[in-house]
């Protein structure tokens, strides 16, 4: 945190523009990957997943959300 980058103006410093662009891309990619697969219309459950798969996917989604919040 002693780096001069952290003390530079977030609105005008080019380093922060790069960091903001990178973070925005990270959020966009993560958001696309945490959506439920499929429309949930198949007979086998939401997105064609069984109960165990849905629970595992739900846990993964929460973990991915924590990555975004903590980044």
N, C-alpha and C positions, 0 to 999 in steps of 0.2 A: 504494500500500500504506500510505500515511500517513493514509488516511481513518479516521475513528473507527469506521466499520462493521467494518473488518477487525480492530479490537482488541476488539469487543464479543463477548460470550459466544455461541458458536454454538448452544448448546442453548436459550437463552431469548430472544434478540433477534428481534423480528418481521421485521427485514430478512433475517435468515438463513433464517427460515421461508419467506419468499417465494422466496428464491434456491434453497432445497432443493426446493420444490414445482416451480419452473420446471425445474430440472435433472432431476427425476424424470420430468416430462412429456417432456422432450427425449429421455431414454433410452428411454421407452416408445414414442414415435413412431419413433425410429431403429431400435429392435429390430423393430418391425412391418414396417419397410421393408427390412430386410436379410435377411428370410427368403427361402428359395428359393421362387420362384413355382411353383404347381402341386404335384402330388403326385409328379412325376417318373415317371409311368406312361406318358406318351405315347411313341410310337415315335421321335420326333425328338430324344430326349435328355432330360436332367433338366429337368422343367418345360416341355418342348416347345422348349427352346433348343438351338441348335447349339453346337459347340465354341467358336467365337469369342465368341458371346454369353455363354456360361457363364464364359469367362475374363475378359471385360470386367466381368461382374456380380461375379465373385469379387474383382477388383481394387477395385471400388466398395465392396464389403462391408468389405474391409480398411481402406480410407480412412475409412469411416463409423465403424469401430471405433476408429481413431486419434482421430477427433473426440471420441468419448466419453471416451477415456482422457485426452486432453489438456485437456478442458474443466474 
